[in-house]
Amino acid sequence: MPAKSAAQQKAAGAALAAKRGDIKKSELKGASKSMEKSMSERELDELASTKRKGKPEHVSKS
């Protein structure tokens, strides 16, 4: 599933880095923290690898 916004893609990238051990899990905040706990490395990789071009920075919660 591709990311719907640039913010979601960035959060997935941070969560993926923590899951792989590149950054400390304690450094995560907000969405990336919950993503790291609830998603598999494969799911995070799919979201993080989404291209940002043409994506809005944020998507409204509707």
Biopython code that builds the backbone (N, CA, C, O; Angstrom):
import numpy as np
from Bio.PDB.StructureBuilder import StructureBuilder

atoms = [
    (1, "MET", "N", (0.838, -1.175, 0.000)),
    (1, "MET", "CA", (0.000, 0.000, 0.000)),
    (1, "MET", "C", (0.883, 1.238, 0.000)),
    (1, "MET", "O", (1.748, 1.375, 0.865)),
    (2, "PRO", "N", (0.688, 2.123, -0.932)),
    (2, "PRO", "CA", (1.512, 3.332, -0.994)),
    (2, "PRO", "C", (1.090, 4.359, 0.053)),
    (2, "PRO", "O", (-0.062, 4.384, 0.488)),
    (3, "ALA", "N", (2.027, 5.194, 0.446)),
    (3, "ALA", "CA", (1.736, 6.266, 1.397)),
    (3, "ALA", "C", (0.810, 7.282, 0.745)),
    (3, "ALA", "O", (0.907, 7.536, -0.456)),
    (4, "LYS", "N", (-0.089, 7.863, 1.538)),
    (4, "LYS", "CA", (-1.035, 8.848, 1.020)),
    (4, "LYS", "C", (-0.506, 10.271, 1.112)),
    (4, "LYS", "O", (-1.021, 11.171, 0.447)),
    (5, "SER", "N", (0.523, 10.481, 1.935)),
    (5, "SER", "CA", (1.083, 11.820, 2.090)),
    (5, "SER", "C", (2.583, 11.726, 2.347)),
    (5, "SER", "O", (3.103, 10.668, 2.701)),
    (6, "ALA", "N", (3.259, 12.838, 2.163)),
    (6, "ALA", "CA", (4.692, 12.886, 2.423)),
    (6, "ALA", "C", (4.973, 12.653, 3.910)),
    (6, "ALA", "O", (5.966, 12.015, 4.259)),
    (7, "ALA", "N", (4.115, 13.159, 4.773)),
    (7, "ALA", "CA", (4.308, 12.979, 6.217)),
    (7, "ALA", "C", (4.223, 11.501, 6.596)),
    (7, "ALA", "O", (5.003, 11.029, 7.423)),
    (8, "GLN", "N", (3.288, 10.774, 6.001)),
    (8, "GLN", "CA", (3.142, 9.345, 6.281)),
    (8, "GLN", "C", (4.382, 8.590, 5.789)),
    (8, "GLN", "O", (4.855, 7.672, 6.459)),
    (9, "GLN", "N", (4.899, 8.968, 4.642)),
    (9, "GLN", "CA", (6.075, 8.327, 4.084)),
    (9, "GLN", "C", (7.297, 8.568, 4.973)),
    (9, "GLN", "O", (8.097, 7.660, 5.200)),
    (10, "LYS", "N", (7.434, 9.790, 5.471)),
    (10, "LYS", "CA", (8.560, 10.130, 6.343)),
    (10, "LYS", "C", (8.475, 9.373, 7.666)),
    (10, "LYS", "O", (9.484, 8.874, 8.164)),
    (11, "ALA", "N", (7.270, 9.287, 8.237)),
    (11, "ALA", "CA", (7.080, 8.575, 9.500)),
    (11, "ALA", "C", (7.406, 7.093, 9.335)),
    (11, "ALA", "O", (8.017, 6.485, 10.214)),
    (12, "ALA", "N", (7.001, 6.520, 8.216)),
    (12, "ALA", "CA", (7.291, 5.110, 7.949)),
    (12, "ALA", "C", (8.796, 4.898, 7.815)),
    (12, "ALA", "O", (9.324, 3.886, 8.276)),
    (13, "GLY", "N", (9.478, 5.835, 7.194)),
    (13, "GLY", "CA", (10.932, 5.737, 7.064)),
    (13, "GLY", "C", (11.632, 5.763, 8.409)),
    (13, "GLY", "O", (12.577, 5.009, 8.639)),
    (14, "ALA", "N", (11.174, 6.624, 9.292)),
    (14, "ALA", "CA", (11.753, 6.702, 10.638)),
    (14, "ALA", "C", (11.482, 5.419, 11.424)),
    (14, "ALA", "O", (12.368, 4.904, 12.107)),
    (15, "ALA", "N", (10.261, 4.909, 11.324)),
    (15, "ALA", "CA", (9.906, 3.672, 12.023)),
    (15, "ALA", "C", (10.712, 2.493, 11.487)),
    (15, "ALA", "O", (11.147, 1.632, 12.253)),
    (16, "LEU", "N", (10.907, 2.458, 10.189)),
    (16, "LEU", "CA", (11.690, 1.390, 9.573)),
    (16, "LEU", "C", (13.142, 1.444, 10.037)),
    (16, "LEU", "O", (13.743, 0.407, 10.318)),
    (17, "ALA", "N", (13.700, 2.635, 10.118)),
    (17, "ALA", "CA", (15.078, 2.795, 10.594)),
    (17, "ALA", "C", (15.215, 2.286, 12.030)),
    (17, "ALA", "O", (16.207, 1.639, 12.367)),
    (18, "ALA", "N", (14.231, 2.574, 12.869)),
    (18, "ALA", "CA", (14.270, 2.107, 14.253)),
    (18, "ALA", "C", (14.123, 0.583, 14.325)),
    (18, "ALA", "O", (14.800, -0.073, 15.117)),
    (19, "LYS", "N", (13.251, 0.035, 13.510)),
    (19, "LYS", "CA", (13.043, -1.417, 13.507)),
    (19, "LYS", "C", (14.314, -2.139, 13.070)),
    (19, "LYS", "O", (14.620, -3.226, 13.562)),
    (20, "ARG", "N", (15.049, -1.532, 12.147)),
    (20, "ARG", "CA", (16.297, -2.137, 11.661)),
    (20, "ARG", "C", (17.479, -1.855, 12.588)),
    (20, "ARG", "O", (18.547, -2.444, 12.424)),
    (21, "GLY", "N", (17.296, -0.967, 13.553)),
    (21, "GLY", "CA", (18.353, -0.668, 14.510)),
    (21, "GLY", "C", (19.267, 0.472, 14.089)),
    (21, "GLY", "O", (20.309, 0.688, 14.709)),
    (22, "ASP", "N", (18.896, 1.203, 13.050)),
    (22, "ASP", "CA", (19.720, 2.323, 12.592)),
    (22, "ASP", "C", (19.599, 3.530, 13.520)),
    (22, "ASP", "O", (20.549, 4.301, 13.661)),
    (23, "ILE", "N", (18.441, 3.698, 14.151)),
    (23, "ILE", "CA", (18.244, 4.745, 15.152)),
    (23, "ILE", "C", (17.599, 4.107, 16.373)),
    (23, "ILE", "O", (17.043, 3.012, 16.284)),
    (24, "LYS", "N", (17.671, 4.783, 17.505)),
    (24, "LYS", "CA", (17.093, 4.254, 18.738)),
    (24, "LYS", "C", (15.574, 4.390, 18.719)),
    (24, "LYS", "O", (15.044, 5.398, 18.251)),
    (25, "LYS", "N", (14.881, 3.388, 19.222)),
    (25, "LYS", "CA", (13.415, 3.441, 19.287)),
    (25, "LYS", "C", (12.947, 4.579, 20.167)),
    (25, "LYS", "O", (11.855, 5.110, 19.962)),
    (26, "SER", "N", (13.752, 4.965, 21.145)),
    (26, "SER", "CA", (13.383, 6.066, 22.042)),
    (26, "SER", "C", (13.378, 7.418, 21.330)),
    (26, "SER", "O", (12.824, 8.384, 21.854)),
    (27, "GLU", "N", (13.980, 7.500, 20.156)),
    (27, "GLU", "CA", (14.000, 8.751, 19.405)),
    (27, "GLU", "C", (12.714, 8.983, 18.607)),
    (27, "GLU", "O", (12.481, 10.084, 18.109)),
    (28, "LEU", "N", (11.884, 7.945, 18.488)),
    (28, "LEU", "CA", (10.653, 8.065, 17.707)),
    (28, "LEU", "C", (9.599, 8.859, 18.454)),
    (28, "LEU", "O", (9.537, 8.822, 19.683)),
    (29, "LYS", "N", (8.761, 9.585, 17.701)),
    (29, "LYS", "CA", (7.662, 10.352, 18.279)),
    (29, "LYS", "C", (6.415, 10.132, 17.434)),
    (29, "LYS", "O", (6.511, 9.788, 16.256)),
    (30, "GLY", "N", (5.269, 10.325, 18.020)),
    (30, "GLY", "CA", (4.000, 10.346, 17.306)),
    (30, "GLY", "C", (3.715, 9.123, 16.457)),
    (30, "GLY", "O", (3.798, 7.988, 16.927)),
    (31, "ALA", "N", (3.377, 9.373, 15.196)),
    (31, "ALA", "CA", (2.942, 8.318, 14.286)),
    (31, "ALA", "C", (4.034, 7.277, 14.058)),
    (31, "ALA", "O", (3.739, 6.086, 13.968)),
    (32, "SER", "N", (5.283, 7.707, 13.963)),
    (32, "SER", "CA", (6.354, 6.756, 13.701)),
    (32, "SER", "C", (6.513, 5.767, 14.857)),
    (32, "SER", "O", (6.864, 4.607, 14.642)),
    (33, "LYS", "N", (6.254, 6.226, 16.077)),
    (33, "LYS", "CA", (6.347, 5.349, 17.245)),
    (33, "LYS", "C", (5.289, 4.249, 17.181)),
    (33, "LYS", "O", (5.594, 3.080, 17.418)),
    (34, "SER", "N", (4.057, 4.613, 16.865)),
    (34, "SER", "CA", (2.997, 3.609, 16.788)),
    (34, "SER", "C", (3.165, 2.716, 15.561)),
    (34, "SER", "O", (2.846, 1.528, 15.611)),
    (35, "MET", "N", (3.663, 3.280, 14.461)),
    (35, "MET", "CA", (3.921, 2.472, 13.265)),
    (35, "MET", "C", (4.963, 1.397, 13.557)),
    (35, "MET", "O", (4.813, 0.254, 13.125)),
    (36, "GLU", "N", (6.005, 1.752, 14.281)),
    (36, "GLU", "CA", (7.085, 0.817, 14.583)),
    (36, "GLU", "C", (6.564, -0.369, 15.376)),
    (36, "GLU", "O", (6.985, -1.506, 15.162)),
    (37, "LYS", "N", (5.643, -0.098, 16.294)),
    (37, "LYS", "CA", (5.093, -1.158, 17.137)),
    (37, "LYS", "C", (4.090, -2.037, 16.397)),
    (37, "LYS", "O", (4.053, -3.248, 16.615)),
    (38, "SER", "N", (3.284, -1.447, 15.531)),
    (38, "SER", "CA", (2.153, -2.173, 14.959)),
    (38, "SER", "C", (2.371, -2.746, 13.559)),
    (38, "SER", "O", (1.570, -3.565, 13.109)),
    (39, "MET", "N", (3.424, -2.342, 12.863)),
    (39, "MET", "CA", (3.608, -2.789, 11.491)),
    (39, "MET", "C", (4.870, -3.632, 11.336)),
    (39, "MET", "O", (5.837, -3.476, 12.083)),
    (40, "SER", "N", (4.840, -4.528, 10.350)),
    (40, "SER", "CA", (6.004, -5.362, 10.076)),
    (40, "SER", "C", (7.036, -4.563, 9.287)),
    (40, "SER", "O", (6.730, -3.501, 8.744)),
    (41, "GLU", "N", (8.241, -5.075, 9.229)),
    (41, "GLU", "CA", (9.301, -4.407, 8.485)),
    (41, "GLU", "C", (8.931, -4.318, 7.001)),
    (41, "GLU", "O", (9.236, -3.323, 6.343)),
    (42, "ARG", "N", (8.285, -5.341, 6.484)),
    (42, "ARG", "CA", (7.881, -5.346, 5.072)),
    (42, "ARG", "C", (6.843, -4.257, 4.786)),
    (42, "ARG", "O", (6.935, -3.553, 3.780)),
    (43, "GLU", "N", (5.850, -4.123, 5.681)),
    (43, "GLU", "CA", (4.823, -3.089, 5.510)),
    (43, "GLU", "C", (5.439, -1.687, 5.566)),
    (43, "GLU", "O", (5.095, -0.811, 4.772)),
    (44, "LEU", "N", (6.350, -1.495, 6.514)),
    (44, "LEU", "CA", (7.010, -0.198, 6.644)),
    (44, "LEU", "C", (7.858, 0.104, 5.415)),
    (44, "LEU", "O", (7.916, 1.247, 4.960)),
    (45, "ASP", "N", (8.511, -0.915, 4.881)),
    (45, "ASP", "CA", (9.332, -0.727, 3.693)),
    (45, "ASP", "C", (8.473, -0.291, 2.506)),
    (45, "ASP", "O", (8.884, 0.567, 1.725)),
    (46, "GLU", "N", (7.286, -0.877, 2.369)),
    (46, "GLU", "CA", (6.375, -0.493, 1.290)),
    (46, "GLU", "C", (5.958, 0.976, 1.407)),
    (46, "GLU", "O", (5.960, 1.710, 0.419)),
    (47, "LEU", "N", (5.601, 1.396, 2.621)),
    (47, "LEU", "CA", (5.199, 2.790, 2.827)),
    (47, "LEU", "C", (6.366, 3.752, 2.631)),
    (47, "LEU", "O", (6.216, 4.800, 2.004)),
    (48, "ALA", "N", (7.517, 3.393, 3.165)),
    (48, "ALA", "CA", (8.674, 4.281, 3.111)),
    (48, "ALA", "C", (9.225, 4.429, 1.695)),
    (48, "ALA", "O", (9.827, 5.452, 1.369)),
    (49, "SER", "N", (9.025, 3.428, 0.863)),
    (49, "SER", "CA", (9.594, 3.489, -0.485)),
    (49, "SER", "C", (8.697, 4.220, -1.484)),
    (49, "SER", "O", (9.050, 4.350, -2.656)),
    (50, "THR", "N", (7.551, 4.691, -1.029)),
    (50, "THR", "CA", (6.645, 5.466, -1.878)),
    (50, "THR", "C", (7.321, 6.773, -2.293)),
    (50, "THR", "O", (7.951, 7.436, -1.469)),
    (51, "LYS", "N", (7.192, 7.136, -3.544)),
    (51, "LYS", "CA", (7.758, 8.397, -4.024)),
    (51, "LYS", "C", (6.954, 9.567, -3.462)),
    (51, "LYS", "O", (5.729, 9.482, -3.367)),
    (52, "ARG", "N", (7.617, 10.646, -3.092)),
    (52, "ARG", "CA", (6.949, 11.817, -2.515)),
    (52, "ARG", "C", (6.424, 12.775, -3.562)),
    (52, "ARG", "O", (5.539, 13.579, -3.270)),
    (53, "LYS", "N", (6.940, 12.708, -4.758)),
    (53, "LYS", "CA", (6.564, 13.671, -5.789)),
    (53, "LYS", "C", (5.060, 13.616, -6.048)),
    (53, "LYS", "O", (4.510, 12.548, -6.318)),
    (54, "GLY", "N", (4.405, 14.763, -5.965)),
    (54, "GLY", "CA", (2.979, 14.843, -6.198)),
    (54, "GLY", "C", (2.111, 14.526, -4.992)),
    (54, "GLY", "O", (0.886, 14.624, -5.076)),
    (55, "LYS", "N", (2.717, 14.147, -3.873)),
    (55, "LYS", "CA", (1.953, 13.844, -2.663)),
    (55, "LYS", "C", (1.783, 15.109, -1.848)),
    (55, "LYS", "O", (2.699, 15.929, -1.781)),
    (56, "PRO", "N", (0.628, 15.280, -1.229)),
    (56, "PRO", "CA", (0.455, 16.423, -0.318)),
    (56, "PRO", "C", (1.281, 16.177, 0.947)),
    (56, "PRO", "O", (1.571, 15.030, 1.288)),
    (57, "GLU", "N", (1.657, 17.247, 1.636)),
    (57, "GLU", "CA", (2.413, 17.079, 2.874)),
    (57, "GLU", "C", (1.582, 16.356, 3.921)),
    (57, "GLU", "O", (2.085, 15.470, 4.611)),
    (58, "HIS", "N", (0.310, 16.728, 4.044)),
    (58, "HIS", "CA", (-0.602, 16.093, 5.001)),
    (58, "HIS", "C", (-1.946, 15.844, 4.307)),
    (58, "HIS", "O", (-2.318, 16.543, 3.365)),
    (59, "VAL", "N", (-2.657, 14.830, 4.798)),
    (59, "VAL", "CA", (-3.990, 14.519, 4.295)),
    (59, "VAL", "C", (-4.963, 14.672, 5.451)),
    (59, "VAL", "O", (-4.683, 14.212, 6.559)),
    (60, "SER", "N", (-6.093, 15.305, 5.213)),
    (60, "SER", "CA", (-7.071, 15.506, 6.288)),
    (60, "SER", "C", (-7.669, 14.174, 6.718)),
    (60, "SER", "O", (-7.764, 13.239, 5.923)),
    (61, "LYS", "N", (-8.069, 14.097, 7.973)),
    (61, "LYS", "CA", (-8.652, 12.870, 8.532)),
    (61, "LYS", "C", (-10.154, 12.856, 8.280)),
    (61, "LYS", "O", (-10.938, 13.198, 9.165)),
    (62, "SER", "N", (-10.549, 12.467, 7.089)),
    (62, "SER", "CA", (-11.980, 12.432, 6.798)),
    (62, "SER", "C", (-12.421, 11.076, 6.335)),
    (62, "SER", "O", (-13.600, 10.875, 6.047)),
]
sb = StructureBuilder()
sb.init_structure("model")
sb.init_model(0)
sb.init_chain("A")
sb.init_seg("    ")
for serial, (resi, resn, name, xyz) in enumerate(atoms, 1):
    if name == "N":
        sb.init_residue(resn, " ", resi, " ")
    sb.init_atom(name, np.array(xyz, "f"), 0.0, 1.0, " ", f" {name:<3s}", serial, name[0])
structure = sb.get_structure()
